[in-house]
Amino acid sequence: MAGTVRELKDAAPPMTAGLYRVAARGEPIPFAAMAQALARVRVDTIQGERPNHARMGLIKAYHLRKWRQEGAGMEGQLKPEVNADLQDRAYHCGRLLAVLGKLQTSALGDVGAGVIQRYYAAASTTPALVFGRLIRGAQPHLSKLGDQRPGLKVWYERQMSEICCRIGRPMPTTLSLEDQSLFALGYYQQLAALWAGKGKDEDEKGDE
């Protein structure tokens, strides 16, 4: 319930009662609850706050239950950690934004309102209008890393290339609310992997 609102005291009784029934009966999570959680995720991200686990868990549970009800056979693709093989372009767009944000930090350090704060909202709704500019803007960051830590530059290039291949061409023009929630999950899980230092290869180890 707390995942849908800024503070738990703001929770509306009808939503509280509805989510209690959902939990007790194993029913699909209401679209409205997912949409409220997604709105809060967007605000948190733009304000530079760490992702709220309750909000992300609610969004993930929404898709798992929806796919299970539809018999789509997709629920096994949403894993506890980032899944590079998940068959959803919006999810990989979120992953790409997380990598671009981390690349900026690696190259420049803390810049205050960076790529994530400035572009998350647009990237999660109209990726085709945003990502070309962001990838072009990332080239100076890669060049700087190439001078200082060439192995790290190679690692970021591989990450970006692999994710772009998953997205394919052309980049999605617009994303629905459900797509935006998968974008948020991709961003969150990729960010968690980057924080944990997962996926680093021998090229980056050579920088140490």
GUMINU-919964 format. One record per residue (C-alpha): residue in one letter; residue number from 1; x, y, z. Coordinates in nm, 4 decimals. Example, Ala and Ser with C-alpha at 12.3 -4.5 7.8 and 13.67 -1.06 7.14 Angstrom:
<recs>
<rec residuo="A" num="1" east="1.2300" north="-0.4500" up="0.7800"/>
<rec residuo="S" num="2" east="1.3670" north="-0.1060" up="0.7140"/>
</recs>
This chain:
<recs>
<rec residuo="M" num="1" east="0.0000" north="0.0000" up="0.0000"/>
<rec residuo="A" num="2" east="0.2835" north="0.2379" up="0.0874"/>
<rec residuo="G" num="3" east="0.4202" north="0.1910" up="-0.2627"/>
<rec residuo="T" num="4" east="0.1277" north="0.3789" up="-0.4136"/>
<rec residuo="V" num="5" east="0.1549" north="0.6989" up="-0.2093"/>
<rec residuo="R" num="6" east="0.4123" north="0.9484" up="-0.0837"/>
<rec residuo="E" num="7" east="0.3477" north="0.8532" up="0.2780"/>
<rec residuo="L" num="8" east="0.1396" north="0.5688" up="0.4192"/>
<rec residuo="K" num="9" east="-0.0956" north="0.8113" up="0.5937"/>
<rec residuo="D" num="10" east="-0.1989" north="0.9360" up="0.2477"/>
<rec residuo="A" num="11" east="-0.3447" north="0.5984" up="0.1510"/>
<rec residuo="A" num="12" east="-0.7121" north="0.6078" up="0.0575"/>
<rec residuo="P" num="13" east="-0.9350" north="0.3533" up="0.2393"/>
<rec residuo="P" num="14" east="-1.0897" north="0.2122" up="-0.0828"/>
<rec residuo="M" num="15" east="-0.7444" north="0.1385" up="-0.2292"/>
<rec residuo="T" num="16" east="-0.6307" north="-0.0122" up="0.1017"/>
<rec residuo="A" num="17" east="-0.9320" north="-0.2412" up="0.1140"/>
<rec residuo="G" num="18" east="-0.8909" north="-0.3346" up="-0.2514"/>
<rec residuo="L" num="19" east="-0.5251" north="-0.4297" up="-0.2143"/>
<rec residuo="Y" num="20" east="-0.6037" north="-0.6315" up="0.0978"/>
<rec residuo="R" num="21" east="-0.8527" north="-0.8390" up="-0.1032"/>
<rec residuo="V" num="22" east="-0.5975" north="-0.8767" up="-0.3824"/>
<rec residuo="A" num="23" east="-0.3367" north="-1.0073" up="-0.1380"/>
<rec residuo="A" num="24" east="-0.5754" north="-1.2402" up="0.0436"/>
<rec residuo="R" num="25" east="-0.7266" north="-1.3908" up="-0.2702"/>
<rec residuo="G" num="26" east="-0.4281" north="-1.3837" up="-0.5034"/>
<rec residuo="E" num="27" east="-0.6168" north="-1.1668" up="-0.7503"/>
<rec residuo="P" num="28" east="-0.4636" north="-0.9445" up="-1.0210"/>
<rec residuo="I" num="29" east="-0.3378" north="-0.6113" up="-0.8922"/>
<rec residuo="P" num="30" east="-0.5583" north="-0.3215" up="-1.0082"/>
<rec residuo="F" num="31" east="-0.4249" north="-0.1111" up="-1.2920"/>
<rec residuo="A" num="32" east="-0.4898" north="0.2013" up="-1.0831"/>
<rec residuo="A" num="33" east="-0.2581" north="0.0762" up="-0.8074"/>
<rec residuo="M" num="34" east="0.0188" north="0.0065" up="-1.0578"/>
<rec residuo="A" num="35" east="-0.0301" north="0.3498" up="-1.2161"/>
<rec residuo="Q" num="36" east="-0.0074" north="0.5231" up="-0.8775"/>
<rec residuo="A" num="37" east="0.3116" north="0.3343" up="-0.7911"/>
<rec residuo="L" num="38" east="0.4579" north="0.4225" up="-1.1311"/>
<rec residuo="A" num="39" east="0.3814" north="0.7916" up="-1.0796"/>
<rec residuo="R" num="40" east="0.5635" north="0.7837" up="-0.7468"/>
<rec residuo="V" num="41" east="0.8605" north="0.6018" up="-0.9058"/>
<rec residuo="R" num="42" east="0.8878" north="0.8789" up="-1.1646"/>
<rec residuo="V" num="43" east="0.8845" north="1.1496" up="-0.8974"/>
<rec residuo="D" num="44" east="1.1442" north="0.9672" up="-0.6861"/>
<rec residuo="T" num="45" east="1.3749" north="0.9193" up="-0.9835"/>
<rec residuo="I" num="46" east="1.3542" north="1.2765" up="-1.1078"/>
<rec residuo="Q" num="47" east="1.4242" north="1.4027" up="-0.7572"/>
<rec residuo="G" num="48" east="1.7336" north="1.1852" up="-0.7380"/>
<rec residuo="E" num="49" east="1.6041" north="0.9554" up="-0.4657"/>
<rec residuo="R" num="50" east="1.6869" north="0.5866" up="-0.4533"/>
<rec residuo="P" num="51" east="1.4143" north="0.3575" up="-0.5909"/>
<rec residuo="N" num="52" east="1.1523" north="0.2539" up="-0.3366"/>
<rec residuo="H" num="53" east="1.1502" north="-0.1264" up="-0.3136"/>
<rec residuo="A" num="54" east="0.7802" north="-0.1436" up="-0.2267"/>
<rec residuo="R" num="55" east="0.6854" north="0.0492" up="-0.5403"/>
<rec residuo="M" num="56" east="0.9013" north="-0.1622" up="-0.7644"/>
<rec residuo="G" num="57" east="0.7724" north="-0.4809" up="-0.6012"/>
<rec residuo="L" num="58" east="0.4129" north="-0.3764" up="-0.6626"/>
<rec residuo="I" num="59" east="0.4857" north="-0.3015" up="-1.0291"/>
<rec residuo="K" num="60" east="0.6585" north="-0.6354" up="-1.0730"/>
<rec residuo="A" num="61" east="0.3740" north="-0.8201" up="-0.9017"/>
<rec residuo="Y" num="62" east="0.1249" north="-0.6439" up="-1.1299"/>
<rec residuo="H" num="63" east="0.2902" north="-0.7899" up="-1.4385"/>
<rec residuo="L" num="64" east="0.3507" north="-1.1337" up="-1.2906"/>
<rec residuo="R" num="65" east="-0.0154" north="-1.1758" up="-1.1949"/>
<rec residuo="K" num="66" east="-0.1424" north="-1.0269" up="-1.5200"/>
<rec residuo="W" num="67" east="0.0745" north="-1.2564" up="-1.7325"/>
<rec residuo="R" num="68" east="-0.0202" north="-1.5564" up="-1.5199"/>
<rec residuo="Q" num="69" east="-0.3898" north="-1.4807" up="-1.5661"/>
<rec residuo="E" num="70" east="-0.3463" north="-1.4365" up="-1.9407"/>
<rec residuo="G" num="71" east="-0.1436" north="-1.7560" up="-1.9710"/>
<rec residuo="A" num="72" east="0.1154" north="-1.5626" up="-2.1663"/>
<rec residuo="G" num="73" east="0.4033" north="-1.7707" up="-2.0338"/>
<rec residuo="M" num="74" east="0.5957" north="-1.4508" up="-1.9603"/>
<rec residuo="E" num="75" east="0.6043" north="-1.4566" up="-1.5815"/>
<rec residuo="G" num="76" east="0.9236" north="-1.6640" up="-1.5755"/>
<rec residuo="Q" num="77" east="1.1081" north="-1.3825" up="-1.7533"/>
<rec residuo="L" num="78" east="1.0767" north="-1.1373" up="-1.4656"/>
<rec residuo="K" num="79" east="1.3507" north="-1.2473" up="-1.2315"/>
<rec residuo="P" num="80" east="1.4855" north="-1.1128" up="-0.9008"/>
<rec residuo="E" num="81" east="1.7770" north="-0.9618" up="-1.0924"/>
<rec residuo="V" num="82" east="1.8213" north="-0.8017" up="-1.4325"/>
<rec residuo="N" num="83" east="1.7296" north="-1.0342" up="-1.7197"/>
<rec residuo="A" num="84" east="1.9145" north="-0.9508" up="-2.0421"/>
<rec residuo="D" num="85" east="1.6953" north="-1.2021" up="-2.2271"/>
<rec residuo="L" num="86" east="1.3558" north="-1.0625" up="-2.1304"/>
<rec residuo="Q" num="87" east="1.1500" north="-1.0145" up="-2.4444"/>
<rec residuo="D" num="88" east="1.0324" north="-0.6599" up="-2.3879"/>
<rec residuo="R" num="89" east="1.1776" north="-0.3512" up="-2.5559"/>
<rec residuo="A" num="90" east="1.0548" north="-0.1054" up="-2.2921"/>
<rec residuo="Y" num="91" east="1.2373" north="-0.3019" up="-2.0219"/>
<rec residuo="H" num="92" east="1.5638" north="-0.2758" up="-2.2155"/>
<rec residuo="C" num="93" east="1.5105" north="0.0971" up="-2.2758"/>
<rec residuo="G" num="94" east="1.5060" north="0.1360" up="-1.8976"/>
<rec residuo="R" num="95" east="1.8270" north="-0.0669" up="-1.8742"/>
<rec residuo="L" num="96" east="1.9930" north="0.1562" up="-2.1312"/>
<rec residuo="L" num="97" east="1.9073" north="0.4726" up="-1.9394"/>
<rec residuo="A" num="98" east="2.0561" north="0.3248" up="-1.6213"/>
<rec residuo="V" num="99" east="2.3830" north="0.2479" up="-1.8027"/>
<rec residuo="L" num="100" east="2.3974" north="0.5960" up="-1.9578"/>
<rec residuo="G" num="101" east="2.3443" north="0.7536" up="-1.6171"/>
<rec residuo="K" num="102" east="2.6178" north="0.5438" up="-1.4596"/>
<rec residuo="L" num="103" east="2.8499" north="0.6230" up="-1.7511"/>
<rec residuo="Q" num="104" east="2.8060" north="0.9940" up="-1.6858"/>
<rec residuo="T" num="105" east="2.8888" north="0.9453" up="-1.3173"/>
<rec residuo="S" num="106" east="3.1951" north="0.7348" up="-1.4001"/>
<rec residuo="A" num="107" east="3.3272" north="1.0033" up="-1.6334"/>
<rec residuo="L" num="108" east="3.2308" north="1.3220" up="-1.4494"/>
<rec residuo="G" num="109" east="3.1499" north="1.2315" up="-1.0906"/>
<rec residuo="D" num="110" east="2.8509" north="1.3906" up="-0.9194"/>
<rec residuo="V" num="111" east="2.7098" north="1.6565" up="-1.1530"/>
<rec residuo="G" num="112" east="2.3924" north="1.7313" up="-0.9588"/>
<rec residuo="A" num="113" east="2.0964" north="1.7109" up="-1.1958"/>
<rec residuo="G" num="114" east="2.2387" north="1.4705" up="-1.4503"/>
<rec residuo="V" num="115" east="2.1054" north="1.2581" up="-1.7339"/>
<rec residuo="I" num="116" east="1.8590" north="1.0671" up="-1.5157"/>
<rec residuo="Q" num="117" east="1.6996" north="1.3658" up="-1.3461"/>
<rec residuo="R" num="118" east="1.6765" north="1.5624" up="-1.6707"/>
<rec residuo="Y" num="119" east="1.5618" north="1.2913" up="-1.9102"/>
<rec residuo="Y" num="120" east="1.3959" north="1.0050" up="-1.7204"/>
<rec residuo="A" num="121" east="1.0402" north="1.1288" up="-1.7778"/>
<rec residuo="A" num="122" east="1.0887" north="1.1827" up="-2.1516"/>
<rec residuo="A" num="123" east="1.2904" north="0.8644" up="-2.2041"/>
<rec residuo="S" num="124" east="1.0238" north="0.6532" up="-2.0336"/>
<rec residuo="T" num="125" east="0.7409" north="0.7927" up="-2.2464"/>
<rec residuo="T" num="126" east="0.8949" north="0.8821" up="-2.5853"/>
<rec residuo="P" num="127" east="1.2260" north="0.6917" up="-2.6097"/>
<rec residuo="A" num="128" east="1.2760" north="0.7488" up="-2.9825"/>
<rec residuo="L" num="129" east="1.2887" north="1.1264" up="-2.9256"/>
<rec residuo="V" num="130" east="1.5428" north="1.1059" up="-2.6460"/>
<rec residuo="F" num="131" east="1.7863" north="0.8181" up="-2.6740"/>
<rec residuo="G" num="132" east="1.9573" north="0.9305" up="-2.9930"/>
<rec residuo="R" num="133" east="2.0508" north="1.2548" up="-2.8216"/>
<rec residuo="L" num="134" east="2.1588" north="1.0751" up="-2.5044"/>
<rec residuo="I" num="135" east="2.3803" north="0.8284" up="-2.6890"/>
<rec residuo="R" num="136" east="2.5449" north="1.1110" up="-2.8841"/>
<rec residuo="G" num="137" east="2.5929" north="1.2994" up="-2.5578"/>
<rec residuo="A" num="138" east="2.7596" north="0.9927" up="-2.4067"/>
<rec residuo="Q" num="139" east="3.0441" north="0.9950" up="-2.6597"/>
<rec residuo="P" num="140" east="3.2511" north="1.2611" up="-2.4773"/>
<rec residuo="H" num="141" east="3.2124" north="1.0579" up="-2.1571"/>
<rec residuo="L" num="142" east="3.3423" north="0.7495" up="-2.3355"/>
<rec residuo="S" num="143" east="3.6325" north="0.9476" up="-2.4783"/>
<rec residuo="K" num="144" east="3.7263" north="1.0749" up="-2.1340"/>
<rec residuo="L" num="145" east="3.7187" north="0.7218" up="-1.9936"/>
<rec residuo="G" num="146" east="3.9248" north="0.6071" up="-2.2908"/>
<rec residuo="D" num="147" east="4.2034" north="0.8428" up="-2.1825"/>
<rec residuo="Q" num="148" east="4.1850" north="0.7497" up="-1.8150"/>
<rec residuo="R" num="149" east="4.0435" north="0.3976" up="-1.7886"/>
<rec residuo="P" num="150" east="4.0287" north="0.2341" up="-2.1322"/>
<rec residuo="G" num="151" east="3.9027" north="-0.0976" up="-1.9993"/>
<rec residuo="L" num="152" east="3.6045" north="0.0727" up="-1.8387"/>
<rec residuo="K" num="153" east="3.5296" north="0.2479" up="-2.1666"/>
<rec residuo="V" num="154" east="3.5200" north="-0.0887" up="-2.3447"/>
<rec residuo="W" num="155" east="3.2920" north="-0.2310" up="-2.0767"/>
<rec residuo="Y" num="156" east="3.0408" north="0.0524" up="-2.1143"/>
<rec residuo="E" num="157" east="3.0495" north="0.0247" up="-2.4921"/>
<rec residuo="R" num="158" east="2.9701" north="-0.3458" up="-2.4671"/>
<rec residuo="Q" num="159" east="2.6866" north="-0.2822" up="-2.2265"/>
<rec residuo="M" num="160" east="2.5317" north="-0.0182" up="-2.4506"/>
<rec residuo="S" num="161" east="2.5748" north="-0.2301" up="-2.7635"/>
<rec residuo="E" num="162" east="2.4200" north="-0.5397" up="-2.6049"/>
<rec residuo="I" num="163" east="2.1204" north="-0.3465" up="-2.4745"/>
<rec residuo="C" num="164" east="2.0661" north="-0.1600" up="-2.8032"/>
<rec residuo="C" num="165" east="2.0604" north="-0.4961" up="-2.9829"/>
<rec residuo="R" num="166" east="1.7862" north="-0.6110" up="-2.7453"/>
<rec residuo="I" num="167" east="1.5843" north="-0.2988" up="-2.8165"/>
<rec residuo="G" num="168" east="1.6261" north="-0.3228" up="-3.1922"/>
<rec residuo="R" num="169" east="1.5391" north="-0.0632" up="-3.4529"/>
<rec residuo="P" num="170" east="1.3563" north="0.1594" up="-3.4766"/>
<rec residuo="M" num="171" east="1.3495" north="0.2673" up="-3.1122"/>
<rec residuo="P" num="172" east="0.9928" north="0.2628" up="-2.9704"/>
<rec residuo="T" num="173" east="0.8171" north="0.5913" up="-3.0412"/>
<rec residuo="T" num="174" east="0.5846" north="0.5990" up="-2.7421"/>
<rec residuo="L" num="175" east="0.5313" north="0.3775" up="-2.4389"/>
<rec residuo="S" num="176" east="0.1988" north="0.3025" up="-2.2732"/>
<rec residuo="L" num="177" east="0.1638" north="0.3132" up="-1.8945"/>
<rec residuo="E" num="178" east="0.2233" north="-0.0621" up="-1.8785"/>
<rec residuo="D" num="179" east="0.5303" north="-0.0206" up="-2.1000"/>
<rec residuo="Q" num="180" east="0.6514" north="0.2624" up="-1.8763"/>
<rec residuo="S" num="181" east="0.6236" north="0.0353" up="-1.5746"/>
<rec residuo="L" num="182" east="0.8430" north="-0.2245" up="-1.7475"/>
<rec residuo="F" num="183" east="1.0830" north="0.0570" up="-1.8371"/>
<rec residuo="A" num="184" east="1.0957" north="0.1402" up="-1.4646"/>
<rec residuo="L" num="185" east="1.1670" north="-0.2233" up="-1.3778"/>
<rec residuo="G" num="186" east="1.4458" north="-0.2430" up="-1.6349"/>
<rec residuo="Y" num="187" east="1.5978" north="0.0769" up="-1.5017"/>
<rec residuo="Y" num="188" east="1.5716" north="-0.0425" up="-1.1416"/>
<rec residuo="Q" num="189" east="1.7160" north="-0.3881" up="-1.1998"/>
<rec residuo="Q" num="190" east="2.0012" north="-0.2619" up="-1.4181"/>
<rec residuo="L" num="191" east="2.0819" north="0.0043" up="-1.1620"/>
<rec residuo="A" num="192" east="2.0917" north="-0.2587" up="-0.8885"/>
<rec residuo="A" num="193" east="2.3311" north="-0.4676" up="-1.0987"/>
<rec residuo="L" num="194" east="2.5561" north="-0.1655" up="-1.1539"/>
<rec residuo="W" num="195" east="2.5578" north="-0.0839" up="-0.7839"/>
<rec residuo="A" num="196" east="2.6504" north="-0.4429" up="-0.7075"/>
<rec residuo="G" num="197" east="2.9360" north="-0.4277" up="-0.9593"/>
<rec residuo="K" num="198" east="2.7995" north="-0.7234" up="-1.1575"/>
<rec residuo="G" num="199" east="2.8950" north="-0.7940" up="-1.5165"/>
<rec residuo="K" num="200" east="3.2417" north="-0.6425" up="-1.5018"/>
<rec residuo="D" num="201" east="3.4816" north="-0.8150" up="-1.7336"/>
<rec residuo="E" num="202" east="3.8537" north="-0.8618" up="-1.7566"/>
<rec residuo="D" num="203" east="3.8971" north="-0.5378" up="-1.9469"/>
<rec residuo="E" num="204" east="3.7744" north="-0.3365" up="-1.6504"/>
<rec residuo="K" num="205" east="3.9813" north="-0.5408" up="-1.4053"/>
<rec residuo="G" num="206" east="4.2839" north="-0.4352" up="-1.6011"/>
<rec residuo="D" num="207" east="4.2194" north="-0.0759" up="-1.4896"/>
<rec residuo="E" num="208" east="4.2739" north="-0.1597" up="-1.1243"/>
</recs>
